[in-house]
Amino acid sequence: MFIYIFFFIIIAIFCINPKLFQNNKLRILLLVSVCIFLCFGYMTGSDWRGYEIQYNDIQTGNKVNEYKNLEFGFILYNMLFVSFGIDFWIFNIITKCLCFCVLIHFLGKYTNNNYAWGLLFFFSWLAYWDYIDFPMRNMISASIFICSYPCIYDRKLLKFLLYVFFASIFHTSALLLLFVYFFINIDLTRKKVYISLAMIFIFFVVLQNFSKSFLANLEILTKLFSNRGIGYLDTESEMFKGNLFSWGALARVFLFILIFEQGKQIIEANKYGKFILSMSFLYMVTYFLGMGIPVLNRLSLFLSVSYCACLSLLPYTFLKKFRLPLYIFVFASSFMILSKAITGSYKFIPYSNYIPYVIKGEYPDFNYRSNYNYINSPYYESNR
């Protein structure tokens, strides 16, 4: 757990002293360190097991037909690396690093490289699920979609559609984000924002069984996602039940209210202010959807960079004498959510990194790696 806390403290120091983050060398050093920590994880996470088996099957030509229901772009992407004889873990790490670079590039673009607070939020609330657990297909698709942001901002519909299509061949869920282009120019008023979020919360979270049954009967969703996707709308299984309440949700809502109430200052201070403010609202929409229908929470991957960007700018919209309470709230809530997440699952502790194994020339077999966190994590259910 110490290594997670260490990075949290380092990023927090950069938040408190903006001059550190404005120093290009120190900022790059921080980002490279965070990238190595997040993207080179080895036996941590869970999704890598299935992806490694699939990659090796493609490499050997075995059971390829079993993956015919996966998006063809993702299969071709695997085949590209296989054709060069690249090991799965190199493939996995390269993919993570590319996704991380996309996130950081656009976070910097929309904050004039002043995104220490957004980086703290990202690390404490999102990064361990996005990069250590790493739902690869979703992350690739989300990264491609994030690259479409300039097309949305500049109103280039054809290019946007091409990006969405490209993203959808890695994960079909990208098609659900088509509405973003047409929504983004709507003027957001307090009444529209708060009533919309309240209605979405009631329908998808409070009345989640009703909403799941309704969505499961929509023919268009059945055609898009087949039985594999519709199965996530099961109203009986505990696995697919959403949460009605969490401290993380309350903190997100509170921070969004602050972001929206300070929206005028964000818009005046930043060229992209109105754009990232609107996208942050959509992030909250997808977050509420995910609270009721957990699998839809991954839609927030496509929009989280805008929320991080707004949060990066938020402290500077307050007078200095009013910033301290905000700092305390962000630090306390971020630390609490980080601690709860990494101690609530076997996936994150113990942490292991690929680099030391490369240096030692030791490459444990699949069974050893697959069982490592199950056996050694004090947070795996049977080890508690």
C-alpha positions as CSV (number, residue, x, y, z in Angstrom):
1,M,0.0,0.0,0.0
2,F,2.9,2.3,0.7
3,I,3.8,2.8,-3.0
4,Y,0.2,4.1,-3.7
5,I,0.4,6.5,-0.8
6,F,3.9,7.6,-1.9
7,F,2.7,8.7,-5.4
8,F,-0.4,10.3,-3.8
9,I,1.8,12.4,-1.6
10,I,4.2,13.4,-4.4
11,I,1.4,14.5,-6.6
12,A,-0.2,16.4,-3.7
13,I,3.1,18.3,-3.2
14,F,3.0,19.3,-6.9
15,C,-0.6,20.5,-6.3
16,I,0.3,22.6,-3.3
17,N,3.3,24.2,-5.1
18,P,2.3,24.9,-8.7
19,K,5.8,26.1,-9.5
20,L,7.0,22.5,-9.3
21,F,4.5,21.5,-11.9
22,Q,5.3,24.4,-14.1
23,N,9.0,23.2,-14.2
24,N,9.1,21.2,-17.4
25,K,11.8,18.8,-16.2
26,L,10.1,18.1,-12.9
27,R,6.7,17.7,-14.5
28,I,8.1,15.2,-17.1
29,L,9.9,13.3,-14.3
30,L,6.6,13.0,-12.4
31,L,4.6,11.9,-15.4
32,V,7.2,9.3,-16.4
33,S,7.3,7.9,-12.9
34,V,3.5,7.7,-12.7
35,C,3.4,6.1,-16.2
36,I,6.0,3.4,-15.1
37,F,4.0,2.8,-12.0
38,L,0.6,2.5,-13.7
39,C,1.5,1.0,-17.0
40,F,4.2,-1.6,-16.1
41,G,2.1,-3.4,-13.4
42,Y,2.7,-7.1,-13.7
43,M,0.6,-9.5,-11.5
44,T,-1.8,-6.8,-10.4
45,G,-5.2,-6.3,-11.9
46,S,-7.5,-9.0,-13.4
47,D,-8.3,-8.4,-17.1
48,W,-4.8,-9.2,-18.3
49,R,-5.4,-13.0,-17.7
50,G,-8.1,-13.2,-20.4
51,Y,-6.2,-10.9,-22.8
52,E,-3.0,-12.9,-22.4
53,I,-4.7,-16.2,-23.1
54,Q,-6.4,-14.6,-26.2
55,Y,-3.1,-13.1,-27.4
56,N,-1.3,-16.4,-27.1
57,D,-4.1,-18.2,-28.9
58,I,-3.8,-15.8,-31.8
59,Q,-0.1,-16.3,-31.7
60,T,-0.4,-20.1,-32.0
61,G,-3.4,-20.1,-34.2
62,N,-5.5,-22.0,-31.6
63,K,-9.1,-21.4,-30.8
64,V,-9.2,-18.3,-33.0
65,N,-12.9,-18.9,-33.8
66,E,-13.7,-18.5,-30.1
67,Y,-13.0,-14.8,-30.5
68,K,-15.2,-14.1,-33.5
69,N,-17.6,-12.1,-31.4
70,L,-15.0,-9.6,-30.3
71,E,-14.6,-6.4,-32.2
72,F,-12.5,-7.0,-35.3
73,G,-10.3,-3.9,-34.8
74,F,-9.1,-5.3,-31.5
75,I,-8.3,-8.7,-33.1
76,L,-6.4,-7.0,-35.9
77,Y,-4.5,-5.0,-33.4
78,N,-3.4,-8.2,-31.6
79,M,-2.5,-9.7,-34.9
80,L,-0.3,-6.8,-35.8
81,F,1.9,-7.3,-32.6
82,V,1.8,-11.0,-33.1
83,S,3.1,-10.7,-36.6
84,F,6.3,-9.0,-35.2
85,G,6.8,-11.7,-32.6
86,I,6.2,-9.3,-29.7
87,D,5.6,-10.8,-26.3
88,F,2.2,-10.2,-24.7
89,W,3.6,-8.1,-21.9
90,I,5.4,-5.8,-24.2
91,F,2.2,-5.5,-26.2
92,N,0.2,-4.8,-23.0
93,I,2.6,-2.2,-21.7
94,I,2.9,-0.4,-25.1
95,T,-0.9,-0.2,-25.3
96,K,-1.1,1.2,-21.7
97,C,1.6,3.8,-22.4
98,L,-0.1,5.0,-25.6
99,C,-3.4,5.4,-23.7
100,F,-1.7,7.2,-20.9
101,C,0.0,9.6,-23.4
102,V,-3.3,10.4,-25.0
103,L,-4.8,11.2,-21.6
104,I,-1.9,13.5,-20.6
105,H,-1.7,15.2,-24.0
106,F,-5.4,16.3,-23.9
107,L,-5.3,17.1,-20.2
108,G,-2.4,19.4,-20.9
109,K,-4.1,20.9,-24.0
110,Y,-7.2,21.9,-22.1
111,T,-5.5,23.3,-19.0
112,N,-2.4,25.0,-20.5
113,N,-0.3,22.3,-18.8
114,N,-1.6,23.4,-15.4
115,Y,-3.3,20.1,-14.4
116,A,-1.7,19.0,-11.1
117,W,-5.1,18.9,-9.4
118,G,-6.6,16.9,-12.3
119,L,-3.7,14.5,-12.1
120,L,-4.4,14.0,-8.4
121,F,-8.0,13.3,-9.1
122,F,-7.1,10.9,-11.9
123,F,-4.6,9.0,-9.8
124,S,-6.8,8.7,-6.7
125,W,-10.1,8.1,-8.2
126,L,-9.6,6.5,-11.7
127,A,-6.1,5.3,-12.5
128,Y,-6.0,2.0,-10.6
129,W,-9.1,0.8,-12.4
130,D,-8.1,2.3,-15.8
131,Y,-4.5,1.3,-15.9
132,I,-3.7,-1.3,-13.3
133,D,-6.8,-3.4,-13.8
134,F,-6.8,-2.1,-17.4
135,P,-9.9,-3.1,-19.4
136,M,-7.9,-3.0,-22.6
137,R,-10.6,-2.9,-25.3
138,N,-12.5,-0.1,-23.4
139,M,-9.3,1.9,-22.8
140,I,-8.2,1.8,-26.5
141,S,-11.6,2.7,-27.6
142,A,-11.8,5.6,-25.1
143,S,-8.4,6.9,-26.1
144,I,-9.4,7.0,-29.7
145,F,-12.6,8.8,-28.8
146,I,-10.6,11.3,-26.7
147,C,-8.7,12.1,-29.9
148,S,-12.0,13.2,-31.5
149,Y,-12.4,16.0,-29.0
150,P,-10.9,18.6,-31.4
151,C,-13.4,17.5,-34.0
152,I,-16.2,18.1,-31.6
153,Y,-14.8,21.5,-30.6
154,D,-14.2,22.6,-34.2
155,R,-17.5,21.1,-35.4
156,K,-16.0,18.7,-37.9
157,L,-18.7,16.1,-38.1
158,L,-17.2,13.8,-40.7
159,K,-13.9,13.5,-38.9
160,F,-15.8,12.9,-35.6
161,L,-17.8,10.1,-37.2
162,L,-14.6,8.5,-38.5
163,Y,-13.1,8.6,-35.0
164,V,-16.2,7.1,-33.4
165,F,-16.2,4.3,-36.1
166,F,-12.6,3.6,-35.4
167,A,-13.2,3.6,-31.7
168,S,-16.2,1.2,-32.1
169,I,-14.1,-1.5,-33.8
170,F,-12.2,-1.8,-30.5
171,H,-15.3,-1.6,-28.3
172,T,-18.9,-1.2,-29.6
173,S,-19.9,1.0,-26.7
174,A,-18.2,4.0,-28.5
175,L,-21.3,4.2,-30.7
176,L,-23.3,5.2,-27.6
177,L,-21.2,8.4,-27.6
178,L,-22.4,9.7,-30.9
179,F,-24.9,12.0,-29.2
180,V,-22.0,14.0,-27.7
181,Y,-21.3,15.9,-30.9
182,F,-24.9,17.2,-31.1
183,F,-25.3,17.9,-27.4
184,I,-22.2,19.9,-26.8
185,N,-23.5,23.3,-28.1
186,I,-26.6,23.3,-25.9
187,D,-26.5,26.1,-23.3
188,L,-26.4,24.6,-19.8
189,T,-28.3,26.4,-17.2
190,R,-28.6,25.5,-13.5
191,K,-32.2,24.4,-14.0
192,K,-31.3,22.1,-17.0
193,V,-28.2,20.6,-15.3
194,Y,-29.6,19.9,-11.9
195,I,-33.0,18.6,-13.0
196,S,-31.4,16.4,-15.7
197,L,-29.0,14.9,-13.2
198,A,-31.7,14.4,-10.7
199,M,-34.0,12.6,-13.2
200,I,-31.1,10.4,-14.4
201,F,-30.2,9.5,-10.9
202,I,-33.8,8.6,-10.0
203,F,-34.4,6.5,-13.2
204,F,-31.1,4.7,-13.5
205,V,-30.1,4.4,-9.8
206,V,-33.1,4.5,-7.6
207,L,-35.3,2.7,-10.1
208,Q,-32.5,0.6,-11.5
209,N,-34.5,-2.6,-11.9
210,F,-37.1,-0.9,-13.9
211,S,-34.5,0.9,-16.1
212,K,-32.6,-2.4,-16.7
213,S,-35.8,-4.2,-17.8
214,F,-36.7,-1.3,-20.1
215,L,-33.3,-1.2,-21.7
216,A,-33.1,-5.0,-22.1
217,N,-36.3,-4.8,-24.2
218,L,-35.0,-2.2,-26.6
219,E,-34.4,-3.9,-30.0
220,I,-31.6,-1.5,-31.0
221,L,-29.5,-2.4,-28.0
222,T,-30.1,-6.1,-28.6
223,K,-28.8,-5.8,-32.2
224,L,-25.8,-3.6,-31.2
225,F,-24.5,-5.7,-28.2
226,S,-26.2,-9.1,-28.6
227,N,-26.7,-11.4,-25.6
228,R,-23.1,-10.6,-24.3
229,G,-24.1,-6.9,-23.6
230,I,-27.7,-7.4,-22.7
231,G,-26.6,-9.9,-20.0
232,Y,-25.2,-6.9,-18.0
233,L,-28.8,-5.7,-17.6
234,D,-29.7,-8.7,-15.4
235,T,-31.9,-7.5,-12.5
236,E,-31.4,-10.6,-10.4
237,S,-27.6,-11.1,-10.2
238,E,-25.8,-9.5,-7.4
239,M,-22.8,-9.1,-9.8
240,F,-24.7,-6.5,-11.9
241,K,-26.5,-4.6,-9.1
242,G,-25.6,-0.9,-8.9
243,N,-24.9,1.2,-5.8
244,L,-27.5,3.6,-4.4
245,F,-25.0,5.5,-2.3
246,S,-21.3,5.9,-1.9
247,W,-18.9,8.6,-0.5
248,G,-17.2,8.7,-3.9
249,A,-20.5,9.6,-5.6
250,L,-21.2,12.3,-3.1
251,A,-17.7,13.8,-3.5
252,R,-18.0,13.7,-7.3
253,V,-21.4,15.4,-7.2
254,F,-20.1,18.1,-4.7
255,L,-17.0,18.8,-6.9
256,F,-19.2,19.0,-10.0
257,I,-21.5,21.5,-8.3
258,L,-18.4,23.6,-7.5
259,I,-17.2,23.3,-11.1
260,F,-20.5,24.3,-12.5
261,E,-21.1,27.1,-10.1
262,Q,-17.6,28.4,-11.0
263,G,-18.2,27.7,-14.6
264,K,-18.2,31.4,-15.6
265,Q,-14.7,31.9,-14.3
266,I,-13.5,28.6,-16.0
267,I,-15.0,29.8,-19.3
268,E,-13.4,33.3,-19.0
269,A,-10.0,31.9,-18.0
270,N,-9.7,29.2,-20.6
271,K,-10.2,29.0,-24.3
272,Y,-11.8,25.5,-24.0
273,G,-13.7,26.3,-20.8
274,K,-17.3,26.0,-22.2
275,F,-16.3,22.8,-24.0
276,I,-14.8,21.0,-21.0
277,L,-17.6,22.2,-18.7
278,S,-20.2,20.6,-21.1
279,M,-18.2,17.4,-21.3
280,S,-17.9,17.3,-17.5
281,F,-21.7,17.4,-17.3
282,L,-21.8,14.4,-19.7
283,Y,-19.2,12.7,-17.5
284,M,-21.5,13.0,-14.5
285,V,-24.4,11.6,-16.6
286,T,-22.3,8.5,-17.5
287,Y,-21.2,8.2,-13.9
288,F,-24.8,8.1,-12.7
289,L,-25.6,5.6,-15.4
290,G,-22.8,3.5,-14.1
291,M,-24.0,3.7,-10.6
292,G,-27.2,1.9,-11.6
293,I,-25.9,-0.3,-14.4
294,P,-22.2,-1.0,-13.4
295,V,-21.0,-2.0,-16.9
296,L,-22.1,1.4,-18.2
297,N,-19.6,3.0,-15.8
298,R,-16.9,2.4,-18.4
299,L,-18.6,5.0,-20.6
300,S,-17.1,7.6,-18.2
301,L,-13.7,6.5,-19.5
302,F,-14.5,8.4,-22.7
303,L,-15.3,11.6,-20.9
304,S,-13.2,11.6,-17.6
305,V,-10.4,13.7,-19.1
306,S,-12.7,16.7,-19.3
307,Y,-13.7,16.4,-15.6
308,C,-10.1,16.1,-14.7
309,A,-9.4,19.3,-16.7
310,C,-12.1,21.2,-15.0
311,L,-11.0,20.1,-11.6
312,S,-7.4,21.2,-12.5
313,L,-8.8,24.7,-13.1
314,L,-11.2,24.8,-10.2
315,P,-8.9,26.0,-7.4
316,Y,-7.8,29.0,-9.4
317,T,-11.4,30.3,-9.7
318,F,-11.5,31.0,-6.0
319,L,-9.8,33.8,-4.1
320,K,-6.7,32.5,-2.3
321,K,-8.4,32.9,1.1
322,F,-11.1,30.5,0.1
323,R,-8.9,27.8,-1.4
324,L,-7.8,26.1,1.8
325,P,-11.2,24.4,2.5
326,L,-11.3,23.1,-1.0
327,Y,-7.7,21.8,-0.8
328,I,-8.6,19.9,2.5
329,F,-11.7,18.4,0.9
330,V,-10.0,17.3,-2.3
331,F,-7.0,15.8,-0.4
332,A,-9.2,14.1,2.3
333,S,-11.8,12.7,-0.2
334,S,-9.1,11.6,-2.7
335,F,-7.1,9.8,0.0
336,M,-10.1,8.1,1.4
337,I,-11.3,6.9,-2.0
338,L,-7.9,5.7,-3.0
339,S,-7.4,3.8,0.3
340,K,-10.9,2.2,0.1
341,A,-10.4,1.1,-3.5
342,I,-6.9,-0.5,-3.1
343,T,-7.8,-2.3,0.1
344,G,-11.2,-3.4,-1.2
345,S,-9.8,-5.8,-3.8
346,Y,-7.0,-8.3,-4.3
347,K,-6.2,-6.6,-7.6
348,F,-3.9,-3.9,-6.3
349,I,-2.0,-5.2,-3.3
350,P,0.7,-6.6,-3.4
351,Y,1.9,-4.4,-6.3
352,S,4.3,-5.9,-8.7
353,N,6.1,-4.3,-11.7
354,Y,7.4,-5.9,-14.9
355,I,10.8,-4.0,-14.9
356,P,12.5,-5.8,-12.0
357,Y,11.6,-9.2,-13.5
358,V,13.2,-8.1,-16.9
359,I,16.3,-6.9,-15.1
360,K,16.6,-10.3,-13.3
361,G,15.7,-12.2,-16.4
362,E,13.0,-14.0,-14.5
363,Y,9.6,-14.6,-16.2
364,P,7.2,-16.6,-14.0
365,D,4.7,-18.8,-15.8
366,F,1.1,-17.9,-16.3
367,N,-0.2,-20.0,-13.4
368,Y,2.2,-18.4,-10.9
369,R,1.4,-14.9,-12.1
370,S,-2.4,-15.6,-12.2
371,N,-2.5,-16.9,-8.6
372,Y,0.0,-14.5,-7.1
373,N,-2.4,-11.8,-5.9
374,Y,-5.0,-14.4,-4.9
375,I,-2.5,-16.0,-2.6
376,N,-0.6,-13.0,-1.3
377,S,-3.2,-10.3,-1.1
378,P,-4.5,-9.7,2.4
379,Y,-7.6,-8.2,0.7
380,Y,-8.6,-11.3,-1.1
381,E,-11.8,-12.6,0.5
382,S,-10.5,-16.0,1.6
383,N,-7.3,-14.4,3.0
384,R,-9.0,-11.9,5.3
